[in-house]
Amino acid sequence: MLRHNTNIRLLFTTRIVRLFCYGFLSVVLALYLAQAGMKEETIGLLFTLTLAGDAGISLWLTTSADRFGRRRTLWSGPS
């Protein structure tokens, strides 16, 4: 039981850290692109397409994880 709880804590901790870093990087990247002269609409489109692509890849990996093997999918996937 102790190992199970440790694995869950590790999984959630790494997910929280990763999401924080992604969010922080997005803010810094948006500020950099605006400073570099890119229009706000273009920056918004870039982030929208990135989010849609990530959602599509995550959906595909989730629905095909059993075919590839769950462990292999977790090691290679974005989620």
Secondary structure, DSSP 8 states (H G I E B T S, - for coil): -HHHHHHHHHHHHHHHHHHHHHHHHHHHHHHHHHHTT--HHHHHHHHHHHHHHHHHHHHHHHHTHHHH-HHHHHHHS--
